[in-house]
Amino acid sequence: MAQRFLLRRIWTLSTKDVRCLPGSIAITATSSFSTSLKPPAARASFLSPSHTVPCSHPHILHRGVSFNVQDDDDFTKKVLNSELPVLIDFHAHWCGPCKILGPRLEKAVQKQKGRVTMAKVDIDEHTDLALKYGVTAVPTVIGIRGGEVVGEFVGIKDETDLDSFVSRIIGK
């Protein structure tokens, strides 16, 4: 009885973990677990990207809305030379208000449906960029359009203030 309970528990946990994986990884992972005589494509069809169970990780749900800046060249290419307006979120991993503002900001950017993008800059990793843009406190958000700063704020904002800030950066 205890062994059956343990096996059921392990199977349930591994199934939940596999369902949270991106589609292509989930299909590969499940085909090795299945003992069915069906072909691999039929076995994994229930985990195709359109049928995966959404994970409870907020950073996965907003894929494509924001990106992390890797270095100065990446910043120049993706932010300064961007055709779209870009919000730069200067943050730090140890900053509590940054952890609150980040998801709110991503949600505000996502509402614009591709008219704006968001760059995340960790001030501990990219001190030179923080100094260049005069960041003295985190979180600091700077809006750039056409390579020029068009707006900024420091601290936490509520959702309506964020929506109006993003709209102003876009130029509505």
Residue pairs with C-beta under 8 A, 6 or more apart in sequence:
14 33
16 53
18 26
18 29
18 30
18 33
18 47
19 26
19 47
19 52
19 53
19 55
20 52
20 53
20 55
20 57
20 60
21 29
21 52
22 49
23 47
23 48
23 49
23 52
24 49
26 44
26 47
26 52
27 44
27 47
27 48
30 43
30 44
30 47
31 40
31 43
31 44
34 43
34 44
36 43
45 51
54 61
55 61
58 103
58 106
62 103
62 106
62 107
62 110
65 106
65 109
65 110
65 117
65 118
66 89
66 106
66 109
66 117
66 118
66 119
66 120
67 78
67 117
67 118
67 119
67 120
68 119
68 120
68 121
68 122
69 75
69 78
69 79
69 119
69 120
69 121
69 126
69 129
71 126
72 128
72 129
75 119
75 121
75 126
75 129
78 86
78 119
79 86
79 88
79 119
79 144
80 144
80 147
81 147
82 117
82 144
84 114
84 115
84 116
84 117
85 115
85 116
85 117
85 143
85 144
85 145
85 150
85 169
85 170
85 171
86 116
86 117
86 118
86 119
86 143
86 144
86 145
87 105
87 109
87 116
87 117
87 118
87 119
87 141
87 142
87 143
87 144
87 166
87 169
88 118
88 119
88 120
88 121
88 133
88 141
88 142
88 143
88 144
89 98
89 101
89 102
89 105
89 118
89 119
89 120
89 121
89 139
89 141
90 121
90 123
90 129
90 130
90 133
90 135
90 138
90 139
90 140
90 141
90 142
91 98
91 101
91 102
91 120
91 121
91 122
91 123
91 138
91 139
92 98
92 122
92 123
92 124
92 138
93 122
93 124
95 138
95 139
97 138
97 139
97 155
97 156
98 138
98 139
100 156
101 139
101 141
101 156
101 157
102 120
102 139
104 156
104 157
104 158
104 159
104 162
105 118
105 141
105 162
106 118
107 159
107 162
108 159
108 162
108 163
108 165
108 166
109 116
109 117
109 118
109 166
111 163
111 166
112 166
112 167
112 170
115 170
116 166
116 169
116 170
121 129
121 130
123 130
123 135
123 138
133 140
133 142
133 149
136 154
137 154
137 155
139 154
139 155
139 156
140 152
140 153
140 154
141 152
141 153
141 154
141 165
142 149
142 151
142 152
143 149
143 150
143 151
143 152
143 165
143 166
143 168
143 169
144 150
145 169
145 170
145 171
150 168
150 169
151 165
151 168
151 169
153 165
157 165
